[in-house]
Amino acid sequence: MAHLIPIVRCKKNTMVHVVRLLLTSGDHLRKLTALGVLPGVKIEILQTYPAYVLKIGYTQIALDYEIAKNIIVAP
Amino acid sequence: MAKVVLVGSPNVGKSVIFNYLTGKYVAVSNYPGTTVDISRGYSKINGKAYEFIDTPGMYSLIPITEEERVSRMLLCQEKPDIVLHVIDAKNIRRMLHLTLQLIDMGFPVVLVVNLIDEAKKNGIFFKLECLSDILGIPVIATIATKGLGLGKIKEEVQQYSPGKIRFSLLYSPNIEQAIHSISAKIKGEYGLSRRMTALLLIQGDKILYALANHKERAFPEVLAEVNKLNSYYQYDMEYILAVERQRAIDRICDSVLEERKIYSRGVGETLSRLTREPVTGIPILCLVIFFGIYQFVGKFGAGFLVEYLDLNLFVPYINPLMEYYVYQYIPWDWLQSLIMGKYGFFTLGFRYAFIIILPIVSTFFFMFAILEDSGYLPRLAMLMDFIFKKIGLNGRAVIPFALGLGCGTMAVMVTRTLETRRERTLATFLLSLTIPCSAQLGVILALLSDSFLSLTIWGCYILLIFGIVGRLSGSLLPGNSSSFYMEIPPLRLPMLSNVLHKAFIRMWWYFIEILPIFIITSIVLWIGDRTGVLTYIIYSMQPVMSSLSLPIETAQPFLLGFFRRDYGAAGLYEMVTSHSLSKEQLLIASVTLTLFVPCIAQVAVMIKERGVFISIIMLCSIIFLAFMGGLLLSKILPILNLYL
């Protein structure tokens, strides 16, 4: 199995897919779910600073480090 | 009367559709969180009356922010006859979650697939008939901004008849079993289907918990059932259900969508990248502030337009005409002074409102509408996030603050889009203390624009106070700042008609709100002047003014400033035209007045949103900080010995 890393360790302009979320409960989990960050979803990392800008499907979302670090992805 | 409720995520076009259906206009924009209030409109379709209700954007049924709560409560309480779920076509995979939940709630849903043109541009094509068959609800494709497909919505609303076999989403067997046994135990009425009530309880929905705890005798058993289900899973049930729903949605989408890979890296995409990367984004932001705010609102609106209206319209025509009629036909001295005197509602109220404030506010709202519709604001929020984090807020707060540069009263209302009470309180406080509204800003920019140094000192000083006070109050208020998440909409070219319309609507709101206050203020001041109370107050403020090294007449603009901030600034404008302020004094007065308490309208909204107690604390701190700020500056300036 490809090694899993949090999305905050990925480089800009890479394509990854979500494997799981570190959170098991709480507001962060709900926010990510609402924005469509669910296991199996493909994400393109557009930008990493000052916030993470991710492209999911046809939507771009911005997340700060605190929330983005919970997204575990595989290349 | 049949009730039609519009729901959907932020920024999908609900308000445009609402405007079309009702002929009413609510502000529509390309950023989340414009519709913080519920708008209602009435209209007739083929002679039958309908009530349309527009709701603030919601991502899911279980609310995160205050506006989502509002929408959810509304859905449950209003018992709508039709729910129009408006979605963004290209994000259908994400948006169908709410559609399925609405169907599960038992509502008669009509799905409006909007922005179909943007989807096509991205290579997504729909078999909508097929989608309609699968879901068992009417599906309509629209391009709301261009008016395409909107007629169909009317037709569908009119001919809607429930009774088709609707899509039913089956979750895993153990979840279904829990739903089954919980819904058997529920007896109360919550404006939802039994199934949905059970589903929300399973997901730990707080609103429903509070209600059911009162109503349900079997609540402990329900809880036991919920806990039993929860123990099977490592994650929150909300998440588990979302994952299962996504699987179902993907199956649906695979059969109704045709996605052709189109790699379009057009001008929009490049510009989008440039505005959000800090290296290019910050210079762009500076350009926006310089041209949009300083040049357009400050120089053009507050400088050129105000002067033009004053010198070419008011002084040569309107004023002499009024003077002539008032002195000719009104014999009583008191009435003459009430209309035309120093504090007369014509000289003070009318002139300030129409000649000084109107041009400034309209140029600001015009500018702001362009920024909103282009989708620039979320990019700004993202760029500013790390700065706002330092004062205990997050990038989301940029939107009320930017709007606050237009009208603080509106901005305080928009703080509802912030997540926690702590953030809302903090934002309200900083808005009231440090953010000048466009009218005030315009007048101050015009006043200080003679000396670039004064303007710079004023700007830096206010920013400094914003930083220090923000930092301090951020660390004093208990709680943590919440994390930043926001959807970044595509950059769209604003349509001039929409921009004008929106600017006009805000203007109108502003005027309805302020004109009475202007007139009442001038009447109160007139009474104060006639009875000598005013002289007494101004006299008693004398020591305060002199401690700030200001001439005692400055007490008057400050007093006016208590009624409206811009009123006070406009009072300063008068003093400058009559050369009774030195440049240093003007700077000190501008700083103190910027920090000083907000206008009456803003205080009223503050009390409504934050409560009396917190508002009083805030106002006292503001008065204290404003004078301390002015005092400090009046002590520093002589030491620096600058040539302003």
Interface residues (C-beta under 8 A of the other chain):
Chain A: L21 T24 S25 G26 D27 H28 L29 R30 K31 L32 T33 A34 L35 G36 L38 P39 G40 L46 Q47 Y49 P50 A51 V53 I56 G57 Y58 T59 Q60 I61 A62 L63 D64 E66 I67
Chain B: Y59 S60 I62 I64 K90 N91 R93 R94 A119 N122 I124 Q234 Y235 D236 E238 Y239 A242 V243 Q246 S272 R273 R276 E277 P278 P378 A381 M382 L383 D385 F386 K389 N394 G395 E419 S482 S483 F484 Y485 M486 E487 I488 P489 P490
